[in-house]
Amino acid sequence: MKKTLVLVALLLCSVFTYAQKFACVDSDYILSNMPEYKQAQKELEDVSLQWQKEIENKLAEVDKMYKSYQAEALLLPEQLKSKKENEIVAAEKEAKNLQKQRFGNEGDLSKKRSELIKPIQDRIYNAIEKIAQEKNYAMVFDKGSGATILYVEGKTDISDLVLAELGYKVNGNNSSKR
């Protein structure tokens, strides 16, 4: 459905903008050639692993509490059993809340990703905008991970120009040009 809408929009645009110039970029290619993006990805991975270990340790504590409770349960009075059960439930709830806080939709990892990646995306956008204005492109499409374009003429791909604008040495081996 999304691809169909994009194709219809492209056809309408081509009818109304007969003399307009179009270009595309491959955002995956651009990002893969940016060391600071790779560094940001590494930092995100490291933080994610650290937080995952923290959660696993909390869940291991809960498991240990539960096994200890099971071993003692027959000998404990009802009041103490209830207290231990509540402690286990509270510890498990705390671990689950920490997991949600770290990895939820608006959790710490999402915020960290935004903090690290958004400035890189802004730089790329600004470079694309500058090149598009200099070269009088009416539209620049991203044929990266979304693959919303079915066919792109190789000479319209300005990914190497964007990397050069960002100050990176390009090897001209954009895989999308093969």
C-alpha positions in Angstrom: 0.0 0.0 0.0 2.8 2.4 1.0 4.7 1.7 -2.2 1.6 2.2 -4.3 1.0 5.6 -2.7 4.6 6.6 -3.3 4.4 5.5 -6.9 1.1 7.5 -7.4 2.7 10.5 -5.7 5.8 10.2 -7.9 3.6 10.0 -11.0 1.6 13.1 -10.0 4.7 15.0 -9.2 6.2 14.1 -12.5 3.1 15.3 -14.4 3.0 18.7 -12.5 6.8 19.2 -12.4 7.9 18.2 -15.9 11.1 20.2 -15.9 12.0 19.5 -12.3 15.2 17.6 -11.3 15.1 14.7 -8.9 17.9 12.9 -7.0 18.2 10.2 -4.4 20.4 9.2 -1.6 21.1 5.9 0.1 21.0 6.8 3.8 22.3 3.4 4.8 25.4 3.9 2.6 25.9 7.4 4.0 25.6 6.2 7.6 28.0 3.3 7.0 30.6 5.7 5.8 30.4 8.0 8.9 32.8 7.0 11.7 30.7 9.0 14.3 27.7 7.0 13.4 29.6 3.7 13.9 30.9 5.1 17.2 27.3 6.1 18.3 26.1 2.6 17.4 28.9 1.1 19.4 28.1 3.3 22.4 24.4 2.3 22.2 25.4 -1.3 22.1 27.6 -1.0 25.1 25.0 0.9 27.1 22.4 -1.7 26.1 24.5 -4.6 27.2 25.3 -2.9 30.5 21.6 -2.3 31.2 20.7 -5.8 30.1 23.2 -7.2 32.6 21.8 -5.0 35.3 18.3 -6.4 34.7 19.6 -10.0 34.5 21.3 -9.5 37.9 18.0 -8.3 39.4 16.1 -11.2 37.9 18.7 -13.6 39.2 18.3 -12.1 42.7 14.5 -12.7 42.4 15.2 -16.3 41.3 17.5 -16.8 44.2 14.9 -15.3 46.6 12.3 -17.6 45.2 14.4 -20.8 45.5 15.3 -19.9 49.1 11.7 -19.3 49.8 10.7 -22.7 48.3 13.4 -24.5 50.5 12.1 -22.8 53.7 8.4 -22.6 52.9 7.3 -25.8 54.7 9.0 -24.6 58.0 7.8 -21.0 57.9 4.7 -19.7 59.7 2.0 -18.3 57.5 2.7 -14.7 58.4 6.4 -15.0 57.4 5.5 -16.9 54.3 3.2 -14.0 53.2 6.0 -11.5 54.0 8.6 -13.4 51.9 6.1 -13.8 49.0 5.4 -10.1 49.0 9.2 -9.4 49.0 9.7 -11.7 46.0 6.7 -10.1 44.1 8.1 -6.6 44.9 11.6 -7.5 43.7 10.2 -9.0 40.5 8.1 -6.0 39.9 11.1 -3.7 40.5 13.1 -5.7 37.9 10.3 -5.5 35.4 9.9 -1.7 35.9 13.6 -1.3 35.4 13.4 -3.2 32.2 10.6 -1.0 31.0 12.5 2.1 32.1 15.6 1.1 30.2 14.1 -0.6 27.1 10.5 0.7 26.8 9.2 2.7 23.9 10.2 6.0 25.6 12.9 4.4 27.8 16.4 5.3 28.5 17.8 3.5 25.4 15.4 5.3 23.1 16.4 8.7 24.6 20.1 7.8 24.3 19.6 6.8 20.7 18.0 10.1 20.0 20.7 12.0 21.8 23.5 10.2 19.8 21.9 9.8 16.4 19.7 12.9 15.9 22.7 15.3 15.5 24.1 13.0 12.8 20.8 12.8 11.0 20.5 16.6 11.2 24.0 17.0 9.6 23.0 14.7 6.8 19.7 16.5 6.2 21.5 19.9 6.1 24.0 18.5 3.6 21.3 17.1 1.4 19.4 20.4 1.6 22.5 22.4 0.6 23.3 20.1 -2.3 19.6 20.0 -3.5 19.5 23.8 -3.5 22.9 24.2 -5.3 22.0 21.7 -7.9 18.3 22.8 -8.2 16.8 19.4 -7.3 13.1 19.6 -6.8 13.1 16.4 -4.7 15.6 14.0 -3.1 14.4 10.6 -2.3 16.0 8.2 0.2 16.4 4.7 -1.3 18.0 3.4 1.9 16.4 0.9 4.2 12.8 1.8 3.2 13.4 0.9 -0.4 10.5 3.1 -1.5 11.9 3.6 -5.0 11.7 0.7 -7.4 14.2 2.1 -9.9 16.8 4.8 -9.7 19.1 5.9 -12.4 22.7 5.7 -11.0 23.7 9.3 -11.9 20.9 10.7 -9.8 22.3 9.1 -6.6 24.0 11.9 -4.7 25.1 9.9 -1.6 28.8 10.4 -2.4 28.2 14.2 -2.7 26.5 14.2 0.7 29.5 12.4 2.2 31.9 14.8 0.6 29.8 17.7 1.9 30.1 16.3 5.4 33.8 16.2 4.9 34.4 12.5 4.4 36.7 11.0 1.8 34.6 8.8 -0.5 35.8 5.8 -2.4 33.0 6.0 -5.0 32.0 2.4 -4.4 28.4 3.1 -3.4 26.9 -0.4 -3.5 23.7 1.0 -4.9 25.6 2.0 -8.1 26.6 -1.6 -9.0 
